[in-house]
Amino acid sequence: MTRLSLLLLAAGLGLSACTDPNAGPGPLPEGVLAIAGPNQDLASARVLPEDNCYWYAHKGPVETTLLPLRTAAGNPICLGVKE
């Protein structure tokens, strides 16, 4: 595994203990804010229970679409494995 993969795995496992996946949009944990890439609507970000990953609402000129919240390197930000 690469260092970034290990960092994301550790962050996801750490965040899974303190984040309610069923919660609506709200303040993101510090770990997510630290690794989230630019130009994403962090205020609308939330975890979807289907994949346990963070998604945000991208407001385009015609419609609003949910997109995966990604790191600056382009990796999706997810919580640990669902149990």
C-alpha positions, 0 to 999 in steps of 0.5 A: 500500500502507498503512504496515502492509502494507509493515511486514508485508511487510518483516517477513515477508521478513526472517523468511523468511531465518531461519525454517525453515518445517518446524520444529515449535512453538518460540520465535517470532522477535522480529519475530513476537512484536512484531507478534502480537496479544493473546489468542493461544497463541504457544507453539503457533504454527508455520508451515504449509508450505501457505500459509507463514503462522503458525498457533496452536492455539486450545483451545476447550471442545470441540475444539482448532482451528488458527487463523491468528496475527494482528496486533493489527489482524487481519492474518495473519502470514505469511513471504515468498512461497514459492519 
